[in-house]
Amino acid sequence: MRPGEGRGTGRRGPAAGPAATPLGGQLLRFAAIGAGSTGLNLGLLAAKHEPLGAQTANIVALALSTVVNTAANRTWTFRLRGGEGMARQHAQSMLVCALTWALSSAALALLAFFSPQPSTTATVAVVAVANAVSTVARFTAMRAWIFRPQSPQT
């Protein structure tokens, strides 16, 4: 390993940057992490739906699963190590999370309009569909904005 590469430095290995990493591998890793994050999100939503209500449970589940998702994608999908840029990347992920929240909240509002007392199953299904719609935007934002290599400071 060369100086400045690998674990503990906040940098990538020799093939730096999303563009240097094969897209297919990134998509597979992103999908695997997404499946786990979706399971966490929907599980939390189902568990908190009754005590908190759909909208509050949605934002709590989404915020917690976004933190886990960002950390996992940072390490596994985009091969970043160390703490350099981590706070910025988590903040950017929360901004992208706002898109998912907006879609899922609108979907829940529509569900409540058509079914004033929806079941937990219906609530989880509606949020799952909204999250699936936002997945392409999340991957694109992660690859092009959140985890793209930063220009060296001069």
FENRA-V360157 format. One record per run of one state. SS is the DSSP state (a for helix, b for strand, c for the rest). FROM is the first residue (numbers start at 1). TO is the last residue. Records with the same first field share a line. If there is no record, write none. Layout:
SS = FROM-TO, FROM-TO
This chain:
c = 1-17, 21-22, 53-53, 78-85, 115-119, 147-154
a = 18-20, 23-52, 54-77, 86-114, 120-146
